[in-house]
Structures are given as C-alpha cells and as structure tokens.
Amino acid sequence: MTENNELLKNISDDKPVRLFLPVTDSDDRLLIPCILKKMQNGHFQLLFVPGSLPVEKVDMNTSCLINIDLGGKSVSLESKIIDISNSQTLEMVPQKSISHEQMREYFRVDCTIPIMLSSIVPEAFATKEDNWKIPGTTVDLSGAGLRASFSQEPPADTQVRIELALPSTETNIVQTLASPVRITQLTEKLWDAAYQFDVIEDEDQDAIIGCCLIEQRRLLRLKVKVKKY
C-alpha cells in the first residue's frame, strides 16, 4: 500500500484520468473520462460530468482500472470502489499500480481475433517489395503486445504495421507499429509470432485494454460456472 500512496503523491490534484468501469449483468467495461481528487486517508475520489456515471449499474464487487498519464508515462491503477453517490462521485482505494511494461503480462488474455501485418513504408514511397500483407489470428492479447498465428512467415527483425479487428457492436479497427519479439515455425505452413507495440495511440490502446478486460471477465465467469458443476 505504501507504493500506491507514493504514486498518489506524484499525481496532481484534479488530474484528468480514464476509468474502465465494470457494470452489473454485463462483461462490458465502460471507458469514462473523469477527474481524480486525492483524500487525506489514502483514498481518492473520481469526479464525473453530471449524467456520465451510471450509478445504478456500477459493479461494486469488481476492481476498476484507472489509466493515468504521468509526464508522458502511462500508469494504470487497479482500485476498489468504497462508496458511490448520486452526485456522480466514486470514493476509491488503490490496490496496486501497473506500469506499461507490466501491462503486457498482467492483462494478457487468450483472445482470438483477426490480425493483419503490413509494411510500415507509406504507400506513396512503397516499392513492389513493400506491398505485402499477411493475415493471421491472435492467440493472446494485451495492452502492450500480442501473440498470433500465421500461415505465411512474417518478416523477422523488422518493424511492422498491425491492424486488429476488435470484437464490438460496431467494427473497431485499431492500428499499431510493432516489433517482433520472437518468430517460431511450428509446422510447414504455420508460424507463431510475438510482437511488442512500439507506437500506439492512447485511444487504440484503451480499446485493446478494454477488450482484454471484457474477455478476462468473461473467462472468470465461465470458470465460476464450470466449478458449480
């Protein structure tokens, strides 16, 4: 808890943050911008624009994730809801902080979605050799990287552009520049490749993390149902 208190000390009061809010009777998490205000007891409040917090749907029993920008460095704070008021305010207590580097393992979930690799060379400057695309399917996914399967060999030791089709009510394609961590040939026509994200927009990373949290919650509910039987 001391480490989390130190983190709170480094956050300026009235700091704009982004909350991944769990809601009842749904695996979805709502991404809501809000303001973090520190309290004297090591707790903090999240203040919302009137009408933006669905008070009656907040899941009090599930931890929240709060994304914070500290001088260009992204840090996530897992926290528990202590109290909720109709005045659009949550009282929170921090549980643990998660750095961008830790996020790769912490939010790694099994997730099968379409993926497309392509050259990072802009189309206007691309040669014939640069006009390639390799489709595949993710094996697991996190806010900082992924592992995927391909029927063609991905290029080694070179940065690539990745497009992901995230599952949602509407098609959500996110893009990132990524570097290979390892590429392994499993069979004659199957390759397994792991990538770390190098460049990604905050909105796209939020969408990926949100997808991971939804899938993580769905898998936990499935585990509970299986244990009952």
N, C-alpha and C positions, 0 to 999 in steps of 0.2 A: 504494500500500500504506500510505503514511503516513496518509491519510484514514481507512482502515479501522482502523488501530491507534488513532487518536484516538477512533473510535467505540467500540472495545472498552474504552478507558479510561473512557468515560462509562457503561459497563454495570456495574452492581454485580455482585460475585461471587455465585455461586449464584442467578443470575437465572432465574426460570421463563420459558421460551420455547416456541415451537411450531415443529416441524420438518416440512417437506414432504420426505419421504424417497423417492427413486427406488428401485425394486426391479427385479431382473433378470426378463427374459422377460415384462414387462408394461408397459403405458403408465401404469398407475395410480401415484399417489404416495400414500403413507401419511401421514396427519397425526398426529404423535405429540408429546404434551407431554413436555418434558424440562427439565433444569437445565443452564445454561451456566456453566462454570467456566473462568476465564482461566488461561493458562500464561505462563511467563516469556519464551518465544521468539516471541511474537506470535501463537501458535496458541491454540486453546481446546479444551476438551473439552465434549462433551454427555453428560450422565449420565442414564440411563433407569431406570425402575422395572424390577426384575428380571422378565424374560419379555416385556417390551413391545417390545424391539428384535429384529426377525427377522434375526439375524446372517447366516444362510446365504443370505438373499435380497437383501442390500444391494448396490446397484449402485455400485461404487467408481469407475466411469468417468464418472459423470454428476454435475454440480454439484447441490448441495442449496440449498433456500431456507429461511431461518430467520426467522420473524416475531418481532419484539421490540417490546414496549411501553415506550417511554422517556417517562415522565411524561405519559401520555395521547397521545403521538405515536407512530404506528405506523411502524416502520422495518423493512425486510427486508434481510437479509444473505445474499448469494449466496456459498457457501463450497464448498470441495472437501474430500472425506474423505481424510485422510492415513493413518489407521490405525484398525482396528476390533478390539475384543477381546470375548471371550465373557463378560466381566464387565459387558456392557451399557454400553460406553463407546465413543464415537467421538472421535478426535482430528481437528480441523478446522483449515483455514487459510482466512481470509477472502479473497475475490476482489474483490467490490465491494458497496457498500451502495446500497439503492434506497429513496428516500423514497416516501411515499404519493402525492405529486404525480407523481413519475417513473413510478410503477407503471402509470399509465394508458397510457403509450406502451410501456413495457418489456414488459408482459405482454399486449399487445393481440394477440389471435389471431382468425383467421377462425373463426366458430363460429355455426352455425345452430340455434337452439333457440326454442321458443315463449315469447312475452312478452305480458304483459297490463298496460295502463295503466289507472289509475282515479283518481278524485278522492281527495285527502287528507282531505276532510271526513269525520269519523266518521259512521257510519250513523245514529246517534241524532239527529244535528243536520243531516243532509243534506236538502236540498230536492230537488225533482224534477230541477232542473238539475244537481244534483251526482251523480245516479245514472247515471253513464255508465261504460262500459268500452270500450277499444279494443284488440283483439288484434293481434299482429304477430309478426314473426320477426327475431331478431337477425342482423346482418351480421357484426359483430365484437364481442368482449367483452374486458374487462379487470377488474382488481380495483378500479378506481375509476370505471368508466363503460362505456358501450356505444354502439353504433350499430345502428339497427333500421329495418325497412321496415314500413309500414302502408298498408292500403287506405282508411283514413279519416284525415283531417287531425288530428294531435294538437294539443292546446291549446298556444299559444305564450305565453312569458313567465309561466309558472305552474308551480309545483312539482307533481309527480305522484307517485302510488304505483306502483311497478313490482313485478310478480311474475314470476319466472323459473323455468321448469321445467328444472332442470339434469339432464343425462343421467347416470344411475347405475343400479345394480342395483335400487334402490328409488326411487320418485318423491321428488324432493327439490325442494320449492318454497321459494325464498328471496325475501325482500321487502326493498325499499329505498325511501327517499324520494329523488327525483332532480329536477334542474332541467335544462331543455333548453339545450344549447349552440348548436344550430342546427337548423332545420327547413326542408327543401327539398322543393318539389313537383317530382317527376320526370316524371310523366305525369298524365293527368286523374284517375286513381284510384290513384296510388302516391306516397307520401311517404317521404322518407329523414330520419331524425331522430337526432341525437346527444345523449346525456344524460351528466351527471356525477352520481355518487352524493353525496348530501348527508348522509344518515343511514343507517347500515347496521350491524347487529350484527356483532361480531367473527366469530361462528360462520358467519354468512352470507357475509361477505367471504372467510373462509378457504375456504368451499365453492366460491366463484366462482374464486378464485385456483387452487385445486386443479384445477378443471375446465379452466382455461386452461393449466396446466402439462401436464395429460394430453393435451390437444389439441395443444399445442406439440410434445410429444414424438412424438405420432403423425404429425404432419406432417413432422418431421425424419426419421423412419424411412421415410416414404413417399418423401421426397427422395432418401435413400440408395438405396432400391430402384430408383427411376427411373434414377439415374445408372449403376447396374450394367448397365442395358440400353441 
